[in-house]
């Protein structure tokens, strides 16, 4: 009946408009998340890798994976915006497939991170021990360890006294210097910092010029406190993409329905 067809067409029109609006908002959020992941990947490659190379278990591909995933999300998000504005059902179905593929990649990456969490922690601990033993003889490890201690406000592997049993300490004893730590352990200005003849039993609440907390403890405690939050956010973003895929399919279906009703 003409009246029924007109009423059905009118109901399809607002449904298409509403779905388009919601999908546009999703595309914007999805695109921003891609920019964020891309930025984290670049930061990890430029800055974080210096510290992570201290670990005996370090995956050099990790920053590139983040950069790649971020770039793909940006491209897919841009493609989704074009599909939404054009209202092409075929492209929208293709967009939903892309979203599901990105979801699978992100979920797999997150799962791998949780699986290798303990392995990464033990690798970082072993790497710190190696870096301490090769301090001042390996330029790369020296720079990485100094940067880690200075930026994270830590000293040694588990405590600052770890430096007292290193080959570097033995070299300093030859010039009558004992219980010494590198200047990168200093709290304030390095020129005014007392980093020699340190007590062997000071606590973290001491008033020494140096940081007393170990770098391994500092890094792992941060990971334990934030891993659940980071994992939850990453999981939420992943499943958010499934919502976007569902929206794209709904919009495509409504567009096809509206076209069919107009023909009828």
Buried (B, 14 or more C-beta within 10 A) or exposed (E): EEEEEEEBBEEBBEBBEEBBEBBBEBBEEBBEBBBEBBEBBBEBBEEBBBBBBBBBBBEEEBBEBBBBBBBBBBEBBBBBBEBBEEBBBEBBBBBBEBBBBBBEBBBEBBEEBEEEBEEBBEBBBBBBBBBBBBBBEBEEBBEBBBBBBBEBBBBBBBBBBBBBEBEBBEBBEEEEEEBBBBBBBBBEEBEEBEBEEBEEEBEEEEEBBBBBBBBBBBBBEEBEEEBEEEBEEBBEBBEBBEEBBBBBBBBBBBBBBBEEBEEE
